[in-house]
Amino acid sequence: MTEPVHFAGELPHLTTRRRTLPCGLDVVVHADHAVPQVAVSVWYKVGSSDERPDRTGFAHLFEHLFKSPASRLGGHHYEVLKRAGASEANASTSADRTAYHELVPSHQLPLALWIESDRMGYFAPAFDNDRLVAQQAVVRAERRQRYENVPYGAEHFALGRALYPEEHPLRHTTIGRHEDIQAATFDDVLAFYRTWYVPANATLVLAGDVPDDLDAQLDRYFGSFPRSARPTRPTPIAPPPAPHREELADPFAALGRIHRAWLGPTALADGDAELDLLTTAWCAVGTGALWRRLVYETQLAQRVSAWTINGRLGGETHVAVDLRTGADPAKVRAILDEECTKGIDARALERAVTRREAGTIWSLGTLLSRTRMLQRGVLYAEDPDALAGELARHRAVTPDAVDAAITRWLGPAHCVEVTTVPASAASRP
């Protein structure tokens, strides 16, 4: 019997079989009978990068709407799953996909498949304007809670405006603008559903203790759907931004922050692995160049963070420095100017690769993490077993390749900087 996870050349592979149903639904099965659980994951290839300029936040709003009515389920679908023994169920939206998942006891797999089938094929008849109005209020409250009334929330919007031109879908956060969320109509929702939520635009991943009659169950719950076609996704190009420096007064922040960002490569493209390892190395506690100089040697910073974001339309590289009270921002900027043009040595690179691999191997221990790895491979490489190749690219990175990525992507001519300045307590609303 083939192991669920096997290693070839010290690189992990997830054993899968793949099937495309007549309706166009892509199905990936990862069998692991170690525990009597099944993770069910459906990713639709639609996110905020597919939105109209006047409907920002629409994909996320639809995530909230895309549920079966309680009258048909006998309760809210999360409550139904919980009563059935589900240990986790949730949904999320990114720039590139909308995801739904549940982790259920293996004997409750038919329930999970029925819920996803009902969601995919029978949303429209049960949808009404009351649900739209209620969820518009929920999403607008979420925007206020997550972005407007929290420390450093305003910098998200400022960075997007500086990095991307008008009408580019990545200019706005996934949550969207209030006016666009409120402007969504009943007909808009149905048109979005009929365009993007067709079976051919989805991947269903099943991981865990799947039954012998799985194919029959898939045919039962999805086999009657009509044949569909995957819609064409927009691919706008963002030109490199002009140098930009902006200062924001934040009534919720206790510490000042200097946040720099650059545009970067698309997911799995050249430079993706190099910048990922560079940002990991920069902030490694005790050894990272930025951490050592800003937190330990000069004690100008309370914390230093760096990360990359890579998707289908492009990527971003970020460095955020939380300043100690009384620290001179000019000194911090001078260190960033110096260190962000440097590469990393072989030892720092090796540590970053080890850290990256260790986190990945640790994540293989859960079924839901494996479903995310399989879904990511399909989304960006059309290959559920793309994990080994991605780790291999990280292993192959050299200091010279990191230098080339810095030259290509992190030049000062295209750096965006937003500085957050804490406002006085008296100015709080």
C-alpha positions as CSV (number, residue, x, y, z in Angstrom):
1,M,0.0,0.0,0.0
2,T,1.4,3.4,-0.9
3,E,2.0,5.7,2.0
4,P,-0.1,8.9,2.2
5,V,3.1,10.9,2.4
6,H,6.3,9.5,0.9
7,F,9.8,11.0,0.4
8,A,11.9,10.9,-2.7
9,G,15.3,12.5,-2.5
10,E,14.4,13.8,0.9
11,L,11.5,15.8,-0.6
12,P,7.9,15.1,0.5
13,H,5.2,14.0,-1.9
14,L,1.5,13.7,-1.2
15,T,0.0,10.6,-2.7
16,T,-3.1,11.5,-4.7
17,R,-5.5,10.4,-7.4
18,R,-7.3,12.9,-9.6
19,R,-10.6,12.8,-11.4
20,T,-12.6,15.3,-13.4
21,L,-16.3,14.8,-13.3
22,P,-18.5,15.3,-16.4
23,C,-19.7,18.7,-15.0
24,G,-16.1,19.9,-15.0
25,L,-15.5,19.6,-11.2
26,D,-11.8,18.8,-10.5
27,V,-11.5,16.2,-7.7
28,V,-8.2,15.4,-5.8
29,V,-8.3,12.5,-3.4
30,H,-5.5,12.0,-0.8
31,A,-6.3,8.8,1.2
32,D,-5.0,8.4,4.7
33,H,-6.7,5.9,6.9
34,A,-4.7,6.6,10.1
35,V,-7.6,8.3,11.8
36,P,-11.4,8.1,11.1
37,Q,-11.6,11.7,9.8
38,V,-12.0,13.3,6.4
39,A,-11.1,16.9,5.4
40,V,-13.3,18.3,2.7
41,S,-12.0,21.4,0.9
42,V,-13.5,23.3,-2.0
43,W,-11.6,26.2,-3.6
44,Y,-13.2,28.3,-6.2
45,K,-10.9,30.1,-8.6
46,V,-12.3,33.6,-7.8
47,G,-11.1,36.2,-5.4
48,S,-10.8,40.0,-5.0
49,S,-8.4,40.1,-8.1
50,D,-11.4,39.1,-10.2
51,E,-13.7,42.0,-9.1
52,R,-15.0,45.0,-11.0
53,P,-13.5,48.3,-10.0
54,D,-16.8,49.4,-8.7
55,R,-17.5,46.2,-6.7
56,T,-14.5,45.9,-4.5
57,G,-15.0,43.4,-1.7
58,F,-17.5,41.5,-3.7
59,A,-15.8,38.1,-3.5
60,H,-15.6,38.3,0.3
61,L,-19.2,39.5,0.5
62,F,-20.2,36.5,-1.6
63,E,-18.3,34.2,0.8
64,H,-20.6,35.3,3.5
65,L,-23.7,34.9,1.3
66,F,-22.7,31.4,-0.1
67,K,-24.5,29.3,2.5
68,S,-27.5,27.0,2.5
69,P,-30.6,28.4,4.2
70,A,-31.2,27.1,7.7
71,S,-34.6,25.9,6.7
72,R,-33.2,23.4,4.4
73,L,-30.4,22.2,6.6
74,G,-32.3,22.2,9.9
75,G,-30.1,24.9,11.3
76,H,-27.1,27.1,10.4
77,H,-24.7,24.9,8.4
78,Y,-21.9,25.4,11.0
79,E,-24.2,24.2,13.7
80,V,-25.3,21.2,11.6
81,L,-21.6,20.2,11.1
82,K,-20.8,20.7,14.8
83,R,-23.7,18.4,15.8
84,A,-22.3,15.8,13.3
85,G,-19.0,15.9,15.0
86,A,-17.0,18.3,12.8
87,S,-13.9,19.6,14.6
88,E,-13.5,22.5,12.2
89,A,-15.4,24.3,9.5
90,N,-14.7,27.7,8.0
91,A,-14.3,29.8,4.9
92,S,-11.9,32.5,3.6
93,T,-11.3,34.8,0.7
94,S,-8.0,35.9,-0.8
95,A,-7.1,37.8,-3.9
96,D,-6.9,34.5,-5.9
97,R,-9.5,32.1,-4.4
98,T,-12.5,31.6,-2.2
99,A,-12.2,28.5,0.1
100,Y,-14.6,26.4,2.1
101,H,-13.6,23.5,4.3
102,E,-14.8,21.1,7.0
103,L,-13.2,18.3,9.0
104,V,-15.7,15.6,9.8
105,P,-15.8,12.0,11.2
106,S,-15.4,9.7,8.2
107,H,-18.9,8.4,8.5
108,Q,-20.2,11.9,8.1
109,L,-18.6,12.5,4.7
110,P,-22.0,12.2,2.9
111,L,-23.2,15.2,5.0
112,A,-20.2,17.3,4.0
113,L,-20.5,16.4,0.4
114,W,-24.2,17.2,0.4
115,I,-23.5,20.6,2.0
116,E,-20.9,21.5,-0.7
117,S,-23.1,20.1,-3.5
118,D,-26.1,22.1,-2.2
119,R,-23.9,25.2,-2.0
120,M,-22.5,24.8,-5.5
121,G,-25.7,23.8,-7.3
122,Y,-28.7,25.2,-5.4
123,F,-27.7,28.6,-4.1
124,A,-29.8,30.7,-6.4
125,P,-33.3,29.4,-5.6
126,A,-32.9,30.0,-1.9
127,F,-31.2,33.4,-2.1
128,D,-33.2,36.5,-1.2
129,N,-32.6,40.2,-0.7
130,D,-33.0,39.9,3.1
131,R,-29.9,37.8,3.3
132,L,-28.0,40.2,1.1
133,V,-28.9,43.2,3.3
134,A,-28.0,41.3,6.5
135,Q,-24.6,40.2,5.2
136,Q,-23.7,43.6,3.8
137,A,-24.1,44.9,7.3
138,V,-21.9,42.0,8.7
139,V,-19.1,42.6,6.2
140,R,-19.1,46.4,6.7
141,A,-18.9,45.8,10.5
142,E,-16.0,43.4,9.8
143,R,-14.2,46.1,7.9
144,R,-14.5,48.5,10.8
145,Q,-13.5,45.8,13.3
146,R,-10.5,44.5,11.3
147,Y,-9.1,47.6,9.5
148,E,-10.6,50.9,10.7
149,N,-10.7,50.6,14.5
150,V,-7.4,48.7,15.1
151,P,-3.8,49.7,15.3
152,Y,-2.1,50.0,11.9
153,G,-5.3,49.3,10.0
154,A,-5.0,52.5,7.9
155,E,-1.6,51.5,6.6
156,H,-3.1,48.6,4.6
157,F,-5.1,51.0,2.6
158,A,-2.3,53.5,2.2
159,L,0.1,50.8,0.9
160,G,-2.4,49.5,-1.6
161,R,-3.0,53.0,-3.0
162,A,0.8,53.6,-3.3
163,L,1.6,50.2,-4.9
164,Y,-1.1,49.9,-7.5
165,P,-2.8,52.2,-10.0
166,E,-6.4,53.2,-10.1
167,E,-8.8,50.4,-10.9
168,H,-6.2,47.7,-10.4
169,P,-7.9,44.9,-8.3
170,L,-5.0,44.6,-5.9
171,R,-5.2,48.3,-5.0
172,H,-7.9,47.5,-2.5
173,T,-7.9,45.0,0.3
174,T,-10.0,41.9,0.1
175,I,-12.6,43.4,2.5
176,G,-13.4,46.1,-0.1
177,R,-14.8,49.6,0.2
178,H,-18.0,50.5,2.2
179,E,-19.7,52.1,-0.8
180,D,-19.0,49.2,-3.1
181,I,-20.2,46.6,-0.5
182,Q,-23.4,48.6,0.0
183,A,-24.0,49.1,-3.7
184,A,-24.1,45.3,-4.4
185,T,-27.5,44.3,-5.7
186,F,-29.5,41.1,-5.8
187,D,-28.8,40.7,-9.6
188,D,-25.1,41.4,-9.0
189,V,-24.9,38.5,-6.6
190,L,-26.7,36.0,-9.0
191,A,-24.5,37.1,-11.9
192,F,-21.4,36.6,-9.8
193,Y,-22.6,33.1,-8.8
194,R,-23.4,32.0,-12.3
195,T,-20.1,33.3,-13.7
196,W,-17.6,32.1,-11.0
197,Y,-19.2,29.3,-9.0
198,V,-19.6,26.8,-11.7
199,P,-18.2,23.3,-11.1
200,A,-15.4,23.7,-13.7
201,N,-14.1,26.7,-11.7
202,A,-13.7,24.6,-8.5
203,T,-11.4,22.0,-7.1
204,L,-12.7,19.6,-4.5
205,V,-9.9,18.0,-2.3
206,L,-10.7,15.1,0.0
207,A,-8.0,14.1,2.5
208,G,-8.2,11.3,5.1
209,D,-10.2,8.2,5.7
210,V,-12.1,8.2,2.4
211,P,-14.5,5.2,1.7
212,D,-14.1,2.5,-1.0
213,D,-17.3,3.8,-2.6
214,L,-16.1,7.4,-2.8
215,D,-16.6,7.7,-6.6
216,A,-20.2,6.6,-6.3
217,Q,-20.7,9.2,-3.6
218,L,-19.2,11.9,-5.8
219,D,-21.4,10.9,-8.7
220,R,-24.4,11.0,-6.4
221,Y,-23.8,14.5,-5.1
222,F,-22.2,16.2,-8.1
223,G,-22.9,13.9,-11.1
224,S,-26.2,15.5,-12.1
225,F,-24.8,19.0,-12.5
226,P,-24.7,20.2,-16.2
227,R,-21.4,20.5,-18.0
228,S,-19.7,23.9,-17.3
229,A,-16.7,25.9,-18.5
230,R,-14.1,27.8,-16.5
231,P,-14.4,31.5,-17.0
232,T,-11.6,33.7,-18.2
233,R,-9.9,35.6,-15.4
234,P,-8.8,39.2,-15.9
235,T,-5.0,39.8,-15.8
236,P,-4.3,43.5,-15.4
237,I,-0.6,44.4,-15.1
238,A,0.6,46.8,-12.3
239,P,3.6,49.0,-13.4
240,P,6.4,49.5,-10.9
241,P,5.3,52.2,-8.5
242,A,7.1,55.5,-8.2
243,P,9.0,56.2,-4.9
244,H,6.4,57.1,-2.3
245,R,6.7,58.2,1.4
246,E,3.6,58.9,3.5
247,E,2.9,59.6,7.2
248,L,-0.3,58.6,8.9
249,A,-1.6,59.6,12.3
250,D,-3.1,56.5,14.0
251,P,-5.3,57.0,17.1
252,F,-5.1,53.3,17.9
253,A,-1.3,52.6,17.6
254,A,0.9,52.7,20.8
255,L,4.1,52.5,18.8
256,G,5.3,54.2,15.6
257,R,5.9,51.9,12.6
258,I,7.9,52.3,9.4
259,H,6.5,49.9,6.8
260,R,8.2,49.5,3.4
261,A,6.9,47.5,0.4
262,W,7.9,46.6,-3.1
263,L,6.1,44.8,-5.9
264,G,7.4,41.2,-6.5
265,P,7.1,38.1,-8.7
266,T,4.0,36.0,-9.2
267,A,3.5,32.8,-7.2
268,L,6.1,30.1,-8.0
269,A,7.9,32.4,-10.5
270,D,11.6,33.3,-10.6
271,G,12.5,35.3,-7.5
272,D,9.6,34.0,-5.4
273,A,11.8,31.6,-3.4
274,E,14.7,34.0,-3.2
275,L,12.7,36.8,-1.6
276,D,10.9,34.4,0.7
277,L,14.2,33.2,2.1
278,L,15.6,36.7,2.2
279,T,12.8,38.0,4.3
280,T,12.9,34.9,6.6
281,A,16.6,35.5,7.1
282,W,16.3,39.2,7.7
283,C,14.1,38.8,10.8
284,A,15.4,35.6,12.4
285,V,15.6,36.2,16.1
286,G,19.2,36.4,17.2
287,T,20.8,36.0,13.8
288,G,18.8,38.1,11.2
289,A,20.5,41.2,9.9
290,L,17.6,43.5,10.5
291,W,16.6,42.0,13.8
292,R,20.2,42.2,15.1
293,R,20.8,45.8,14.1
294,L,17.5,47.3,14.9
295,V,16.4,45.3,18.0
296,Y,19.6,44.2,19.6
297,E,22.5,46.5,18.7
298,T,20.8,49.9,18.3
299,Q,17.6,49.1,20.3
300,L,15.7,51.3,17.9
301,A,12.9,48.7,17.3
302,Q,10.6,46.7,19.5
303,R,9.9,44.3,16.7
304,V,10.9,43.7,13.0
305,S,8.8,41.7,10.6
306,A,9.3,40.8,6.9
307,W,7.3,38.7,4.6
308,T,6.3,38.1,1.0
309,I,2.9,37.8,-0.7
310,N,2.8,36.0,-4.1
311,G,-0.3,35.4,-6.2
312,R,-1.4,35.1,-9.8
313,L,-1.2,38.8,-10.7
314,G,2.1,39.5,-8.9
315,G,3.6,39.7,-5.5
316,E,4.8,42.0,-2.7
317,T,7.7,42.1,-0.3
318,H,7.2,43.8,3.0
319,V,9.3,45.0,5.9
320,A,7.7,46.5,9.0
321,V,9.6,48.0,11.9
322,D,7.8,48.8,15.2
323,L,9.8,51.6,16.8
324,R,10.7,51.8,20.4
325,T,9.3,54.9,22.1
326,G,11.6,57.8,21.5
327,A,13.5,56.1,18.6
328,D,14.7,58.3,15.8
329,P,13.0,57.3,12.6
330,A,15.8,58.7,10.5
331,K,18.3,56.3,12.0
332,V,15.9,53.4,11.3
333,R,15.5,54.5,7.7
334,A,19.3,54.7,7.3
335,I,19.7,51.1,8.5
336,L,16.9,49.9,6.2
337,D,18.5,51.7,3.3
338,E,21.7,49.9,4.0
339,E,20.5,46.4,4.9
340,C,17.7,46.1,2.3
341,T,20.3,46.4,-0.5
342,K,22.5,43.6,1.0
343,G,22.2,39.9,0.3
344,I,22.6,37.1,2.8
345,D,25.6,34.8,3.3
346,A,25.5,31.0,2.9
347,R,24.9,30.3,6.6
348,A,22.0,32.6,6.9
349,L,20.5,31.2,3.7
350,E,20.9,27.6,5.0
351,R,19.1,28.5,8.2
352,A,16.3,30.1,6.3
353,V,15.9,27.0,4.1
354,T,15.9,24.7,7.1
355,R,13.3,26.9,8.8
356,R,11.1,26.9,5.7
357,E,11.4,23.1,5.4
358,A,10.8,22.4,9.1
359,G,7.6,24.4,9.0
360,T,6.4,22.6,6.0
361,I,7.2,19.1,7.3
362,W,5.5,20.0,10.6
363,S,2.4,21.1,8.7
364,L,2.1,17.7,7.1
365,G,0.8,16.3,10.4
366,T,-2.7,17.6,9.9
367,L,-5.2,16.7,7.2
368,L,-6.4,20.3,6.7
369,S,-2.8,21.5,6.1
370,R,-2.4,18.9,3.5
371,T,-5.6,19.9,1.7
372,R,-4.2,23.5,1.6
373,M,-1.0,22.3,0.1
374,L,-2.8,20.3,-2.5
375,Q,-5.2,23.2,-3.3
376,R,-2.3,25.6,-3.6
377,G,-0.5,23.3,-6.1
378,V,-3.6,23.1,-8.3
379,L,-4.2,26.8,-8.1
380,Y,-0.8,28.0,-9.1
381,A,0.8,25.0,-10.9
382,E,-2.2,22.8,-12.0
383,D,-0.4,20.1,-10.0
384,P,-1.6,18.9,-6.6
385,D,1.8,17.4,-5.9
386,A,3.7,20.7,-6.4
387,L,5.0,20.8,-2.8
388,A,8.2,18.9,-3.5
389,G,9.1,21.1,-6.5
390,E,8.5,24.3,-4.4
391,L,10.8,23.0,-1.6
392,A,13.4,22.0,-4.3
393,R,13.4,25.5,-5.6
394,H,14.1,26.8,-2.1
395,R,17.0,24.3,-1.7
396,A,18.5,25.5,-5.0
397,V,18.7,29.2,-4.1
398,T,22.2,30.6,-3.8
399,P,23.5,33.9,-2.3
400,D,24.1,35.1,-5.9
401,A,20.4,34.4,-6.8
402,V,19.3,36.3,-3.8
403,D,21.5,39.3,-4.9
404,A,19.9,39.1,-8.3
405,A,16.4,39.1,-6.8
406,I,17.3,42.2,-4.7
407,T,18.5,44.0,-7.8
408,R,15.4,43.0,-9.8
409,W,12.7,43.7,-7.2
410,L,13.9,45.8,-4.2
411,G,15.5,48.8,-5.7
412,P,14.9,52.2,-4.0
413,A,13.4,53.6,-7.2
414,H,10.2,51.5,-6.6
415,C,10.0,51.5,-2.8
416,V,6.9,52.5,-1.0
417,E,7.1,53.6,2.6
418,V,4.2,54.3,5.1
419,T,5.1,55.6,8.5
420,T,2.5,55.3,11.3
421,V,2.7,58.0,14.0
422,P,0.7,57.3,17.2
423,A,-1.9,60.0,17.8
424,S,-2.6,61.3,21.3
425,A,-5.2,59.6,23.5
426,A,-7.3,62.7,23.4
427,S,-7.8,62.4,19.7
428,R,-9.4,59.0,19.9
429,P,-13.1,59.0,18.8
